[in-house]
Amino acid sequence: MRVGVIGVGVMGRNHARILSELPGYELVGVCDTNKRTADEVASLYGTIPFYYAEELLAQGLDAVHVVTPTFVHHEIAEMAIAGGCNVLIEKPIADTLEHAQGIFRTAARHGVILMVGHIERFNPAIGKLKQMIAGGNLGDLLSVSTLRVAPYPRRIVDTGIIVDLGCHDIDIMSYLADCRVREVFCTATSTVHHLEDTASISLTFENGASGHIETSWLSKIKARKLFATFQSGFVLVDFIDQSLIVYDDERAHEIPVKKSEPLREEIVEFLKCVEDGTEPHIGGEASIHALGVALAAVTSSQVRLPLHIRGEGAMDFAPELVYNGTGA
């Protein structure tokens, strides 16, 4: 299979590294508008540098990884899909709902595989927790909270923290609850970024479960944790350590988790889906939901009101303001 990577900054070079290590795949080339970066990564992983996306896409690729800044996802993904190329696109899927829906619609029309890189779906601790939920070990999910903080990454200039980091936890919470968000309320501030750099997001899911996300780029440390309350226990997940602890009435139980590199697992699933013609478990629909809720959270922080989410699918997502508990 002939594969390429468009955008080889911090995240993209990891995509290139993994593709260069996987047997049975040819890393045809890497592309970046920064020629020095493209040359460096190409040299590092034994491939050819390109400086324009259309040049790499003209090489007869079977699949391409789009790891560019969010605001150009739509343009590059549409170009790749129109050429019949299967696409793995880093989250968030796009900068606007309209662009995200456009990518989704074009992929469906051309019959290509579209997968979105929500990397936390492939964290083995989350995978183990999802198995336990499916097995009925914990009972119904009642509430879930996350803490996702880190020092400010100066390379992130096109989105604020809600869209950049909040998408992770919105998606993971929806994945664990196995349903969509129906209401969102958010407060946010901007201190070092021109958009929001701290946010507190409250979610209500269609099954009645509640979610809360605390995220910040003002932290001196990096922490990524999830806390979930179930009918039959309390769960703590550390995304970085890939650990899972379940607390019941008697004691804490550390659940064995086989550690792995989530990005590698994500890429392997994508390539397998391309080979088999099967749909990935994180495609356009779930990613559009995560983006839509994140954008609704941004709006909520601006108007200081909750938003109700209508619609059952990717193409009819519609947030509306809530006044005194009534959609208006």
N, C-alpha and C positions, 0 to 999 in steps of 0.2 A: 504494500500500500504506500502510495506517494503522499507525503504529508508536509505541510509548511506551517510556519508561525509568523503572524503579522503583529508586530509590536514586541520588542525584546528588551523592555526595561526590566525592572526588578522581578516582576512576576513572569513576564514572557521568557526570560532566559531560563527560568526553571522549567517551563514547558519544553523549550528546546533541549535542555539537558536530559529530561526524561525520555523524550522521543528518540534522542541519539542513543540511549541505553537499551531501548526495547528491541528485542530481536524480531526480524520479520517486517520491519517498517523502514522506509527510506525518508530521512529528513532532507527533502529536496532543497530547501532554502529557508532563510529567515529574512524578514523585512523590517526595516525601521527607517523613519525619515531622518534620524540622526545617523549619518553614514559611519561615523566612528563607532557607534554602538553596534550597528549591523555588522561591520567588519570584524569587530572584536568577538562577538558571539558566534559568527560564522566560523571564524578561525578556531575558536575554542571547541566547537562541536563538529568540525569537519564537514562543513556544508558551504553553500554559496550565499553571499549577501545580496539582498535586493533593497532598493531605496523607495520603490513605489509599489503599492499593493497590486496594481494591475499587472505588473511585470512578473511577480511571483505567481499570481493566479493563472497566468498564461502558460505555466509549465506543466499543465495537465495533472493537477492535483486531484487526489481522491478525497482529501479532507484538509481543512485548514483550521488553525487555532487563532482566534481574533483576541488579542491581548493588548489592545490599544486603549487610549483614553476613552471614556464612556461616550463623549459627544460625537465620536466618529464610528461607533459600533454599527449604527444603522447603515451608513453609506457603504462600509466595507463588507458587512454581512450580506446586504442585498446584492452587491457586486459578485460575491463568491457564490451565493445561492443561484443567481441567474445563470452562472456558468456551470451549474450542476454539481457544485462542490458541497460536500457535507461540512457542517460548521459546529465547532465548539467555541462558544463565545463566553468570555469572562463576565461574571456578574458585576454590576447590574446589566441586564440584557440590553438596555438602551437608556438614553437620557430623558425620554418622554414616553408616556403610554402610547401615543400615536406611532412613534418610531418602533416601539417594542411590538405592537400589534402588526405593524407593517412587516417586520422581520418574520413573525410567526405565520402570517398569511402567505408570504412569498415562499417560505420553506414548505408549507403544505401544498401550494400550487405546483412546485417543482419536484415534490416527492423526495426531498433530501432529509437526512437526519439533522435535527437542530437540538443541541444540548447546551445548557447554560451552566457555567462553572460555579455553582454554589458549593464550595469546597467542604463546608462543615457537614454536608450530607454524607461525606465519605470519611469523616472522623470515626475511627473504630469504636470509640466510646458511645457515640450517638447510634451507630449501627447496632451495638449490643443492647442499648436502651430500647430502641425500636423493636427489637426481637422480644424483649421482656414484655413490652406493652402488648404486642400482638399475641403473646402466649397467655395473656390474662394474669400474669404474676402480680401486677401492681394495682389492678382495678382501674377505674376511670381517672383520667387526668383532671384535677381540679384547678390548679394554677401553676404557672411556670414563670420564672424570672431569669434574666441574664445580666451579667456584668461583663462589659467588653470595653476595656480602657487601654490606652497606649500613649506614648509620647507623640506629638504632632508629626506626621509624615509630610514633609514639605513638597514631596512630588505630587500629592493629591491636590489639584487646583480646580478641577472641573465639577466636583460635587462636594456637598457637605457631608458631615458624618452620618446623617440619617440614611442617605442613599448609599453611601460607601460602606459603612459598617452595619447600619441598622437592617439592611436587606438580609444579612446573614441570619440574624436572630428571628426576624419576621418569618423567614422561610422555615427555619428549624422548628419554631413553635407550631406553625401550621402543619408541618410534617408529623410532629409528635401528636398533636391534637387530632390529626387526620380530618381537618375541616378548615374552612376559610375564616378570615377575620371579618367581623360585622361592624365593629366600631373601633375608632382610634382617637386618642387624645394625646397631645404632645406639648411639652414645654421645652424650649431650647434657647441657648445663648451663643453668641459669637464673640470670642476674645482674641484669638490669634489667626483665625481663618476669616476670609471675606464672607463665607457662608457659615452655617452653624457648626460649632465644634464640640458642643456638649448637648446631650438630649436625654430626656426622660419620656419614654413612650409607654402608654397604657393601651392594651388591646382587649377586646372582648370577642370571643370566638362564637360561631353559630351554635355550638353545643353547650354554651354557657360557661366554658372555662375562661379564665382570665390570664393575661400575660403582662409582664412588665419588663422593659428594656432600659438599662442604664448604660450609657456609652459616652466616652469622652476622649478627646485628644489632648487633654491638659494634664494627664497622669504622668508621673515620673516612672511608673512601672507598666509592664504589659501584663494584663490579666484577662482571661476569657473563661468565664464560669457560667454554669446553668444550674438552677435550683428548681426542682419540680415537686409539687405535692400531689400525691395520688391517694385514692381511698385506702390503700393498704400499705402506704409507706412514703417516705421522703427520699428524694434522690439528689445527689450532688455529682455533677459532671465537670471535670476540668478539661477543657479543650486542648490546652497546651500539653499537659501531662498525659492526656488520653486515659484518664482514670474515671471510674464509675463506682460510687459508693451508695448503697441503699441502706437507709435507716428504718428499722421497724420498732415495735414496742420494746424489744429486748436489747438490741445492740446494732452496731454498724457492720454491714457486710461489704467488703471490698470485692467487687465482681471482677473476675479475670478478664482482661481485655488484651487481645493480640495486637500489639502496636504496629502501625504501618504509616507510610507517607500518604496523607489524604489526596494530594494532587496526583500522585502516581495512580492511585485507585480510580480517581475521576477520569484520567486520560485512558486508562485501560478499559473502563466501561464504555467510553465514547468510541474507541476504536473497535471494540467488540460489536457495538450496536451498528456501526458502519458495515462491518463484515457480514453480520447476520441479518441486517435490515430490520432490526428490532428497535422499539422506542426506548430511550433512556428514562430512568425513573425521575429525572429532573429535566424536563423539557421546557418549551416556551410557555405553556399555560401556567405552571407553578411559578415560574420566574416573573411573568407579567403580574401575577397576584402580589408577589413580594415587592416588586417595584411600585405597583399602584398603591399599596398600603404605605410604603415609605414616602411616596409623594404626598399622599393624604396627610401623613404625619407632619410633613413640612408645612403644608397649608394650615393644619390645626395649630401649629406653633405660631404661625403668623396672625391668625384671626382669634386665637385663644378660645377656641370652641371645639368640641368633639365633632367628628365626621362619621356618618353612617355609610357603610359600603353596601351598595346594591349590586345585583348581577350574579350570575351563576358560573360564568366562564370568562376566558381571557378577553373576549371581544365585546362584552357588555359590562365591563367593570365601570362603576359609576359612584364616586363619593359625593355625599351631600351633607351640608352643615346640619347640626342638630341644635335646636333651640328648645330649652326646657324639656328635653327628652323627646322632641318631636321633629322628624325630618322636615326640612323646609328648603 
